[in-house]
Amino acid sequence: MNPWAAGASKSPGLCLAAFLAVGACSSIPERPAGLPGGLRSLSPADEIKVVDRMTWGVNGVTARAVSEQGLARYLAGQLQPPDGDPLPAEISSRIASLSISQKPAADLAMEVEQQRRDADTIGDDAAKKSAQAAYQQRLTALAREAAARSLMRALYSRDQLKEQMTWLWMNHFNVHQYKANLRVLMADYEERAIHPHALGRFRDLVGATLRHPAMIRYLDNEQNAAGRLNENYARELLELHTLGVDGGYTQRDVQELARVLTGVGVNLTGKAPNVRAELRGQYVRDGLFEFNPVRHDYGTKTILGHSIRGRGIAEVDEVLDLLCRHPSTARFVSRKIAAFFVADNPPPALVSRMAHTFGATDGDIAAVLRTMTDSPEFAASLGSKFKDPVHYVVSAVRLAYDDKPILNANPMIGWLNRLGEAHYNRQTPDGYPLTEAAWSSSGQMATRFEIARAIGSGAAGLFKSEGENAVERPAFPRLANALYYRSLEGSLGPGTRAALDKATSPQEWNVFLLSSPDFMYR
């Protein structure tokens, strides 16, 4: 059964047109052919493919920016974003009004933690159950706010590449929101540990994640102490965050790194622990982050053949310098970036050149990206990278509504839950898979078709405000616009164009475009 047609079972016209658009196959059709050569002599239509790859999806705003600036200048601005608020005033105002923007994360976390403690002390069973449910609901609301903020930035930020890289790094340094109280910390984790460093030095990014209580708690390092080692974080820091599984480390290196990380923890009490006088100068507190020297192993460690003298938290910085400057890290991180932007199995020669740039620039992420975009391999891959669910949903809304601000991100959050790639919801530390095979099943395609129908018909609920006095702004997507006829039409396959010609209404036309095989790739 054709997966696109499956989603249109309520409308024979939709079913027939979807079938014509994709052919009688049970999986994604053959991907569009790539472009030859580099990026220096592309047609306007091909330049749009570059924009589609380097943003969360091409729309009228980005197409006009490239037309006005030229592709080279536009890409330079994405790699080094200009100063100033990159968001429309209405979106900035709505983000500022969120609870996660109103209080420092440490204050919010301790307030919610106190709510949990108070609930646990209630004697009456019914009242206790109600209070505990209210605590859980508050955690969920805070995490939903973080997801909504992330989606609004992806939809409307001028700094599209930075937002894509924020998503990539959130996945690379994955934290699962449903462990302990991490829902209260997700917004701050993204805002302070990931977002500011998305295009900066990789060393700064790793350091920020290591010092954030969300990562420490997720990987159990607050349980890691001298004489009672917990190796969880040490293992993932080596295997998933820096060197990679084949990066040349041993189990002994994991154990020694765990010793370095002893004492790195979280303090939700607002009170400093009792520390012996001779160690008080070693104590560190920054928000909820805590380094407690009483729990630290001060012995000498040996990691990757390097001797680390025991002296407290300075050991952590020394080890991070060592790991982030290791050739294995350069290769592992470069391959992760190339797999995200170029191909599921990126060309080894491209990865090698990117790794060389990584090493030569001390892990400058923007420089590594520049090496990638300047490559013939990147140009040859345009239009052939399958969209994971987040890319699909965000690109569909961006194309459908351009810069018109949505009032309600909940429909998008719901779609991503259905598609299996909800924000902050990957349970294991490896993050979501971002390959075509992970997201191209017939069930996945049927759900995407339903989403295309909701967006294309204007019935998605994106422009209905939340709350008791909810109002809905009329908003119908008009995809058959100047951007389509000037740039997008020529990149579509003959099957998709034939299906669009058979559409009997603007709604059908929109659905056919958003559910076409061409739209599944970037």
Helices and strands as residue ranges (DSSP letters): H 3-6, H 12-22, H 44-54, H 60-69, H 71-79, H 89-96, H 99-102, H 105-120, H 125-156, H 160-172, G 182-184, H 186-188, I 189-194, G 195-197, H 202-210, H 213-218, G 221-223, H 232-236, I 237-241, H 251-260, E 264-266, G 277-282, E 284-286, E 289-291, G 293-295, E 301-303, E 306-308, H 314-324, H 327-341, H 348-360, H 365-373, H 376-381, H 389-401, H 410-419, H 436-439, H 442-456, H 482-483, I 484-488, G 489-491, H 494-501, H 506-514, G 518-520
